[in-house]
Amino acid sequence: MALHLPPEAYLWFKAFHIIGVVVWFAGLFYLVRLFIYHVEADDLAPEAQAVLKPQYGLMEKRLANIITTPGMVVALTMAIGLLMVNPSWLQQGWMHMKLALVALLLAYHLFCYRLMGQLDRGVCTWSSGKLRALNEAPTLLLLVIVMLAVFKAQFPTSSATWLVVALVVFMALAIQLYARKRRRDREQQTLFSEGGT
Ligand code: HEM
């Protein structure tokens, strides 16, 4: 049964649902970027590691607990409000698909907490290259969830849609390859300068 609230309640829920989603994703993207810096600090001199690693750990905890998780809570609480005003969305296939993808996003969120704990204890086995690849997962989820939220049952399957998806995947791959090249160049430069001394 639909909840009887003032007509503008739905719009308030939707506005804060979108704000929550933006904050949640900003947090998720930056959190894994911090993990990358944290892991790469292993290559630095012990004195630099002693300063940087606790600093990254602190930044990660603050980002996760003050930005990312509250963003998630706002997005999901407002989503419940939207569904209470209009429960018929729950009968629709696009919403089932959206909920399944949101479940994956929640699993990703929890996995980030697990990685944060491992980094804190110094037992994380993820390389920075693997973390960079992991950081693309929420990009794909964001793309498909927003498309489902906007297009709903009219989710487009035309060639133009596939072109947009291919373009996003291509850009993500290009960013990965460029980052890998820069890493290799840096490693070679370090080897070269160590060899020269
Ligand atoms: C439990 C999780 C979620 C539920 C139940 C949910 C539910 C809803 C509902 C009912 C609407 C209103 C649709 C309309 O009025 O047209 C909506 C809008 C929206 N949702 Fe979600 N949502 C969830 C999570 C997310 C996530 C994780 C994202 C982003 C990745 C997202 C992005 C959006 C966007 C962009 C809109 C605005 C669409 C528009 O107005 O055209 N939602 N959501």
Boltz pocket constraint, residues with backbone or C-beta under 6 A from the ligand:
constraints:
  - pocket:
      binder: B
      contacts: [[A, 14], [A, 17], [A, 18], [A, 21], [A, 75], [A, 76], [A, 79], [A, 80], [A, 82], [A, 83], [A, 86], [A, 89], [A, 98], [A, 99], [A, 102], [A, 105], [A, 141], [A, 142], [A, 145], [A, 146], [A, 149], [A, 150]]
      max_distance: 6.0
